[in-house]
Amino acid sequence: MRVGVVGGGVVGLATAWYLAERGADPFVVDAGRVGGGCSRGSLGWISPTLSVPLAGPVLGWRSLAGMLRRDGPLHIRPAALPALLPWLAGFRRHCTKAAWTRGIARLASLNEATMSLYDDLAASGVDFEFARTGILLAFRDRRKAEQTRTELRAVSELYSTRWREVEGAGLQELEPLLKPGFSEGFLLESDGHLRPESLTAGLAGALRRRGVELVEGCRVDGYREDGRRVRALTSAEGDIDADAVVLAAGVGTAELARAAGQALFLTAGKGYTVTVETPARQLRRPLILGDEKVGMTPFAGAIRFGGTMELSGVNDRLDSRRIAPLRDAVERGVDIAEAHSGGVEWVGMRPMLPDTLPLVGRIASRRNVFVNVGHQMLGLTLAPSCGKALAEMVTA
Ligand SMILES: Cc1cc2nc3c(=O)[nH]c(=O)nc-3n(C[C@H](O)[C@H](O)[C@H](O)COP(=O)(O)OP(=O)(O)OC[C@H]3O[C@@H](n4cnc5c(N)ncnc54)[C@H](O)[C@@H]3O)c2cc1C
């Protein structure tokens, strides 16, 4: 079965990997370079323990209105508001305790296999930078820590995770670069991290070695169809025949689904990172400055910090005013000389559906078109489990 996977980010590449494992004959088509989308500059946490939907009971209309401020971790660009209203209305409907609890259960069931799937990928010859040193969260404000404790407990009820509470001085023992003033935190012992670019490069290399074709610089713009079946992907470069199609094009998936007769309310949750090569000092493990929701990840020879969730439409405009508060938070929290100097600044578009959960399955309007999208803040964590689940549906 020849399966065309549209999108060569972490989700599309993982899907192609599991399709090949199940005996299908996948190929991947990307408008740009494989691994060049949202997957490239992200923080790289593999964190089942922190897997909760963003849509939750604490986010009412009032807190959504507060997001119009530019310096908060969550920000809605006022000019984008009219176009975002339908998405926001859908999102608001999912900000209930019941939807949040259902969402955690869904993510927990997907994450049950996450760590072992990553171990299997490494054992199968996918070469990537991966460490299981846990993730440390540090808070100055005990009320904010309490909100995270609620989330960690909710996840623990459904998913076998290892985390523990850490009091003030213990935080600095675990992370000597932390500045004084943090009162409490959590060590997520069973979580890990990887360098995202190394994962996409590793998957791409392993797929090519298996004979899977990766077509770069080819934007899919529609389909050649026969009734309710797609027979080929179309593009300015020509048609590519396929027996089935997987749309895993991140924020580009809505347009592709629409061309196949399926509406998807997808928007971009923009996030920013700064990557500093050869920092003078290095963290022991990923760190979250919980008060500001700024994350930091140590890689071999580099450190990356970032965060924020900006709703400003589907565009890759980098607003440097959103990066200044990230740098300030790093400088306040951690003894890292490069917080305010240099580094490569990056913006990425997290694919977000209104329920802030992944959508994995066949679309209703076509018999042989599937989607794997909407992984929001968890695309690296969920890519193997969602890729495997979708490959099983396509080849069933
Ligand atoms: C700041 C930040 C930090 C993050 N940190 C983490 C983290 O620590 N842990 C975690 O699990 N997740 C994290 N994420 C989320 C994660 O990066 C995303 O969920 C994930 O990268 C989405 O992957 P994707 O493959 O769906 O999309 P992408 O990586 O964007 O890939 C989609 C691909 O589709 C291609 N495409 C689009 N349209 C077309 C078309 N018409 N034809 C052909 N190709 C097309 C694009 O060129 C692109 O390469 C973070 C995100 C951000 C922004």
The ligand as a Gaussian input file, in Angstrom:
#p B3LYP/6-31G(d) Opt

LIG

0 1
 C        8.472000      26.994000      21.758000
 C        7.988000      25.573000      21.616000
 C        8.409000      24.622000      22.525000
 C        7.938000      23.306000      22.403000
 N        8.402000      22.374000      23.293000
 C        7.938000      21.110000      23.227000
 C        8.418000      20.125000      24.136000
 O        9.270000      20.415000      24.979000
 N        7.905000      18.862000      24.073000
 C        6.949000      18.516000      23.150000
 O        6.504000      17.371000      23.169000
 N        6.495000      19.419000      22.241000
 C        6.973000      20.706000      22.259000
 N        6.527000      21.638000      21.372000
 C        5.464000      21.254000      20.428000
 C        6.017000      20.545000      19.211000
 O        7.134000      21.231000      18.720000
 C        4.909000      20.460000      18.129000
 O        3.739000      19.898000      18.670000
 C        5.380000      19.584000      16.984000
 O        6.600000      20.055000      16.477000
 C        4.345000      19.533000      15.860000
 O        4.890000      18.679000      14.873000
 P        4.214000      18.491000      13.467000
 O        5.000000      17.439000      12.757000
 O        2.762000      18.329000      13.636000
 O        4.393000      19.925000      12.730000
 P        5.671000      20.573000      12.019000
 O        6.934000      20.239000      12.699000
 O        5.323000      22.011000      11.864000
 O        5.712000      19.865000      10.591000
 C        4.733000      20.108000       9.611000
 C        5.420000      20.066000       8.254000
 O        4.396000      20.106000       7.263000
 C        4.882000      20.815000       6.159000
 N        3.745000      21.295000       5.356000
 C        2.793000      22.185000       5.728000
 N        1.902000      22.363000       4.719000
 C        2.306000      21.551000       3.696000
 C        1.822000      21.288000       2.386000
 N        0.716000      21.886000       1.903000
 N        2.518000      20.428000       1.601000
 C        3.640000      19.801000       2.049000
 N        4.139000      20.022000       3.289000
 C        3.485000      20.883000       4.108000
 C        5.721000      21.941000       6.783000
 O        6.693000      22.420000       5.844000
 C        6.338000      21.244000       7.981000
 O        7.649000      20.767000       7.737000
 C        7.013000      22.947000      21.398000
 C        6.616000      23.917000      20.468000
 C        7.105000      25.219000      20.558000
 C        6.690000      26.232000      19.532000

